[in-house]
Amino acid sequence: MAAACASTGKQAIGVESMGQSQETPATHMPSAKGVTFSVIVMTFNRPGPLRRCLESLAAQTLPPEQFEVVLVDASDVPVVDIAREFSGRLRLVHLPGPNLGVAGNRNRGADAASADLLAFLDDDCVAHTTWLERLTKACRENPGALIGGGVENPHAENAYAAAGQVITAAVDSFFNPPGQEPRFFPGLNFAVERAAYLAIGGCDAGFGLLAAEDRDFIDRWRTSGRRLAACPEAIVRHEHRSSLRGFLKQYFNYGRGAWRYHRLRANRGSGVMSEDTRLHLQLRHHVQAHLQPLPLWMRVKVMLLLCAWQVANAAGFCWQAVAEPLSNRRPAA
C-alpha cells in the first residue's frame, strides 16, 4: 500500500514527491478514477500540527480512495518523513518548494490537484471525521458554489485562542447573517470546483506573505457572479495562536493584507472600505453573544485582547499603506 505513485497514474493510496522550483509550476495530474476531492494542505515549519492535521484526514469517513491530499510544503526542511509516515494511509502528493505565501502556495496545490473539487485546509486545523463527507454532500447540493465549513476552538482554556475564536465568530456574524446569502468564508476551510478556482485566476499571488488573500479571492468570486453556500456541519478545529506575540503578529499581518485587499477592491470597483469597517464600529454587537458563555475572568482577558486585535490590525493597515507605495517607488536594482 505504501508504494509510490507511478508517473502514468496514482495508486489508490500512496505518496508522490514532486519537487518544484518557483519558476516551474506543479504539473496537473489527470484525475484518478473515483477521486472526488483534492485536499490542499499548506505547511510551513509546523510538523506537530501537520501530523495532527494529516491524522484527521486519515480518519475521514469518506473512503480514502475517493480523495487525495496535496501537501504544499514550504518548510525550511521539507517534511519528507511525515509524508512517508502517512503514505500507507493516504493518497498523498508531496510538493516541497519555496514559500510563495498563502496565495501562491494555494495556487501550487490547485495546479497539482487531480480531482474536480478542491478542499483547502490549513496545517493547524484538525478536520472532524465527517468533514469531507459533509463537503461532498454540500457540493452536490450546491453545484458551482464555494462551500464554507465551520470552525471550532479546541483550546477554550487559552485566552489567546479564545479571543481568536471570538474574532472568527464575529467575522462570521457580520458577513453571514442568518437568512442572507453568505459573503465571506475564511480560507482555512472551504471547498470549490477546481475549474472555477482557476477560471478567476486562483488566489492573487501578489499578496506574497501578507494575509487577506482569501478576502480578495472571495470578493473576485462574488464579483464574477458566483455564489457562496454555508456548510457549518463540515467542521474543523483550528489551533489559534496561543501567545501574545503570535496573536499580535498574526493580526498585524492581517491589517497589512487588508490594506492591499481594499486597494485592489477599489481599483476594480467591487466595493468600498466603509462597508467592512462597520464590523469594527459594531464590534460589541457581533461579539456579545460569544463572550457571554465565557467565565468572567476569561471574558475580561478576551475583551482586552479584542482591543489589542483592533490596535494591531490598524497598525498593520497603516504600515502597509506607507510601506507599499514607498517600495513601489524604489528604482529597480
Secondary structure, 3 states (H helix, E strand, C coil): CCCCCCCCCCCCCEEEECCCCCCCCCCCCCCCCCCCEEEEEEECCCHHHHHHHHHHHHCCCCCHHHEEEEEEECCCCCCHHHHHHCCCCCEEEEEECCCCHHHHHHHHHHHHCCCCEEEEEECCEEECCCHHHHHHHHHHHCCCCEEEEEEECCCCCCHHHHHHHHHHHHHHHHHCCCCCCCCCCCCCEEEEEHHHHHHCCCCCHHHCCCCCHHHHHHHHHHHCCCCEEEEEEEEEEECCCCCHHHHHHHHHHHHHHHHHHHHHHHHHCCCCHHHHHHHHHCHHHHHHHHHCCCCHHHHHHHHHHHHHHHHHHHHHHHHHHHHHHHHHHCCCC
